[in-house]
Structures are given as C-alpha cells and as structure tokens.
Amino acid sequence: MIEIRAEQPLDISGVGQVTFDAFSQSELGHHGEADLVSAIRAAQPDAISLVALDAGKIIGHLMSSPATVESQGRIISGTAIGPVSVVPSHQHQGIGCALMNTLIEIASVQGYNFVAVAGHPDFYLRFGFHPLNTFKIQHCFQSMRDEVFFLRLLGSVDRTVLTGGRLKYCSEFGPQDRFA
Ligand SMILES: CC(C)(COP(=O)(O)OP(=O)(O)OC[C@H]1O[C@@H](n2cnc3c(N)ncnc32)[C@H](O)[C@@H]1OP(=O)(O)O)[C@@H](O)C(=O)NCCC(=O)NCCS
C-alpha cells in the first residue's frame, strides 16, 4: 500500500537516494537534482516536499518551491514543481500521478494562484497544465525553451492578470537573467 505524506526530517537521506536513483537511471541522467532538492529544502521554508512510501520505504518524492509571475505591475504567487522522482522499480504504477495530484490539492488549499512545472508534456498535461504561451507568459531562464514550461491556474484567479507576465522560480534553480 502506497502512502503519500509530507517529508519529515528522518526522510532526508532517503529522498536524496530516491532522487539520485530516479534521475541517474533515466534517459535524462542525474545533473545535480538531489543537490537541488537539498538546496531548496535549506533555503525555502515554504517549499512543499512530499514523499511516497511503500511499506515504510521511500520510493518517490516531489519538491515544489515558491514561484512568482510578475505581470502588469503585480506579483502573483504560485509554486513550481520539480524535481519529481520515482525509483525505477516502482515507476508506471501511478505513484508519480499520486504525488502530482496531492501537490495540486495542497497548493490549492494553501491559496497559491498557480502551479508551474518544466518537463515532458506526456506526463504533465494530464494534470490540467497548459503551455506557458497559452497565458502569454515567458519564463526567465536564459537557455531553456519556453515549450517545456507548463502552468495550471488554481482557485478563481483570472487568467488575464497573467498576460504578458514573467515566471520566476526560486533562486536555487540558478540565474534567471533572460530579460536582465
Ligand atoms: C517521471 C516520473 C516521476 C513518473 O513517475 P511514475 O510513477 O512512473 O508515473 P505514473 O506511473 O504516475 O505515470 C506514468 C505515466 O507518465 C508518463 N511518463 C512517465 N515517465 C515519463 C517520462 N519520463 N516522460 C514522459 N512521460 C512519462 C507515461 O505516460 C506513463 O504512462 P504509462 O505508465 O502508461 O507508460 C518517473 O518516471 C521518474 O522518476 N523519472 C525520472 C526522473 C524524471 O524524469 N523526473 C521528471 C522530471 S522533473
């Protein structure tokens, strides 16, 4: 039976291992995602860190950290998902989807206006995300394509307030100087 819950201090080393295993055995390879999780945990008290357990053992993890869209002189607050990891032995069993759905529920309850994510559309579009250009938003990373970013609005936020906006992740994701 799979359990999904908020990360606790004792989970930290298991989360690091799961993140490393999931990425290093994927076609993407591991490019510091486990360190990114640690950096976000250390610097972002509002990050949402969820673990998936099978018989008490951590087999999946999702991190989401504060993000903003600056648009029309306003700052709209949201949360940005990533990294998400499920160990290879437990993939394709719905655990990634369960982590995603739990995060969306929590973000909604916490009053965030949007959830953002960068990744493969085959995985993320099923959760009500739309490409950034649907909202006429651009992200601020210098070297990433706009097409890999997706956003889902939460609650009753009016999408027109986002028009022309710029999506910013927390600084642990590195420089976001595309428009500097
Ligand atoms: C992406 C990941 C978290 C999905 O976890 P999961 O538990 O296997 O996901 P689920 O079983 O809930 O959903 C599986 C579905 O998502 C899609 N999917 C899973 N991994 C995918 C990937 N790397 N690319 C595109 N689509 C993917 C498939 O459509 C799959 O459906 P299928 O099982 O019918 O083939 C997991 O594959 C993983 O940890 N990958 C390595 C790390 C990674 O790439 N993380 C995401 C980028 S931040």
The ligand as an SDF file (V2000), in Angstrom:
LIG
                    3D

 48 50  0  0  0  0  0  0  0  0999 V2000
    8.5060   10.9970  -14.3720 C   0  0  0  0  0  0  0  0  0  0  0  0
    8.2770   10.0450  -13.1810 C   0  0  0  0  0  0  0  0  0  0  0  0
    8.3030   10.8370  -11.8850 C   0  0  0  0  0  0  0  0  0  0  0  0
    6.9010    9.4080  -13.3870 C   0  0  0  0  0  0  0  0  0  0  0  0
    6.6490    8.5890  -12.2660 O   0  0  0  0  0  0  0  0  0  0  0  0
    5.6990    7.2910  -12.3790 P   0  0  0  0  0  0  0  0  0  0  0  0
    5.3780    6.8570  -11.0020 O   0  0  0  0  0  0  0  0  0  0  0  0
    6.3120    6.3040  -13.2870 O   0  0  0  0  0  0  0  0  0  0  0  0
    4.4230    7.9440  -13.0840 O   0  0  0  0  0  0  0  0  0  0  0  0
    2.9690    7.3100  -13.1530 P   0  0  0  0  0  0  0  0  0  0  0  0
    3.0350    5.8170  -13.0750 O   0  0  0  0  0  0  0  0  0  0  0  0
    2.0820    8.0000  -12.1850 O   0  0  0  0  0  0  0  0  0  0  0  0
    2.5340    7.7770  -14.5800 O   0  0  0  0  0  0  0  0  0  0  0  0
    3.1710    7.1290  -15.6370 C   0  0  0  0  0  0  0  0  0  0  0  0
    2.8180    7.8250  -16.9090 C   0  0  0  0  0  0  0  0  0  0  0  0
    3.5030    9.0630  -17.0110 O   0  0  0  0  0  0  0  0  0  0  0  0
    4.1120    9.1630  -18.2930 C   0  0  0  0  0  0  0  0  0  0  0  0
    5.5360    9.2370  -18.0550 N   0  0  0  0  0  0  0  0  0  0  0  0
    6.2390    8.6550  -17.0700 C   0  0  0  0  0  0  0  0  0  0  0  0
    7.5450    8.9840  -17.1900 N   0  0  0  0  0  0  0  0  0  0  0  0
    7.6470    9.8020  -18.2330 C   0  0  0  0  0  0  0  0  0  0  0  0
    8.7150   10.4780  -18.8550 C   0  0  0  0  0  0  0  0  0  0  0  0
    9.9840   10.4090  -18.3980 N   0  0  0  0  0  0  0  0  0  0  0  0
    8.4480   11.2050  -19.9410 N   0  0  0  0  0  0  0  0  0  0  0  0
    7.2020   11.2860  -20.4170 C   0  0  0  0  0  0  0  0  0  0  0  0
    6.1450   10.6670  -19.8780 N   0  0  0  0  0  0  0  0  0  0  0  0
    6.3620    9.9420  -18.7970 C   0  0  0  0  0  0  0  0  0  0  0  0
    3.7350    7.9830  -19.1040 C   0  0  0  0  0  0  0  0  0  0  0  0
    2.6410    8.3570  -19.9210 O   0  0  0  0  0  0  0  0  0  0  0  0
    3.2810    6.9810  -18.0780 C   0  0  0  0  0  0  0  0  0  0  0  0
    2.2040    6.2370  -18.5100 O   0  0  0  0  0  0  0  0  0  0  0  0
    2.3930    4.6500  -18.6610 P   0  0  0  0  0  0  0  0  0  0  0  0
    2.7480    4.1220  -17.2950 O   0  0  0  0  0  0  0  0  0  0  0  0
    1.0650    4.2190  -19.1460 O   0  0  0  0  0  0  0  0  0  0  0  0
    3.5130    4.4790  -19.6480 O   0  0  0  0  0  0  0  0  0  0  0  0
    9.3330    8.9060  -13.1440 C   0  0  0  0  0  0  0  0  0  0  0  0
    9.3280    8.2670  -14.4050 O   0  0  0  0  0  0  0  0  0  0  0  0
   10.7490    9.3640  -12.8510 C   0  0  0  0  0  0  0  0  0  0  0  0
   11.1450    9.4810  -11.6880 O   0  0  0  0  0  0  0  0  0  0  0  0
   11.5540    9.6250  -13.8980 N   0  0  0  0  0  0  0  0  0  0  0  0
   12.9500   10.0020  -13.7270 C   0  0  0  0  0  0  0  0  0  0  0  0
   13.0720   11.4190  -13.2120 C   0  0  0  0  0  0  0  0  0  0  0  0
   12.2920   12.3920  -14.0810 C   0  0  0  0  0  0  0  0  0  0  0  0
   12.3780   12.3880  -15.3020 O   0  0  0  0  0  0  0  0  0  0  0  0
   11.5100   13.2690  -13.4010 N   0  0  0  0  0  0  0  0  0  0  0  0
   10.6430   14.2110  -14.0820 C   0  0  0  0  0  0  0  0  0  0  0  0
   11.3600   15.4380  -14.4880 C   0  0  0  0  0  0  0  0  0  0  0  0
   11.4470   16.6100  -13.1490 S   0  0  0  0  0  0  0  0  0  0  0  0
  1  2  1  0
  2  3  1  0
  2  4  1  0
  2 36  1  0
  4  5  1  0
  5  6  1  0
  6  7  2  0
  6  8  1  0
  6  9  1  0
  9 10  1  0
 10 11  2  0
 10 12  1  0
 10 13  1  0
 13 14  1  0
 14 15  1  0
 15 16  1  0
 15 30  1  0
 16 17  1  0
 17 18  1  0
 17 28  1  0
 18 19  1  0
 18 27  1  0
 19 20  2  0
 20 21  1  0
 21 22  1  0
 21 27  2  0
 22 23  1  0
 22 24  2  0
 24 25  1  0
 25 26  2  0
 26 27  1  0
 28 29  1  0
 28 30  1  0
 30 31  1  0
 31 32  1  0
 32 33  2  0
 32 34  1  0
 32 35  1  0
 36 37  1  0
 36 38  1  0
 38 39  2  0
 38 40  1  0
 40 41  1  0
 41 42  1  0
 42 43  1  0
 43 44  2  0
 43 45  1  0
 45 46  1  0
 46 47  1  0
 47 48  1  0
M  END
$$$$
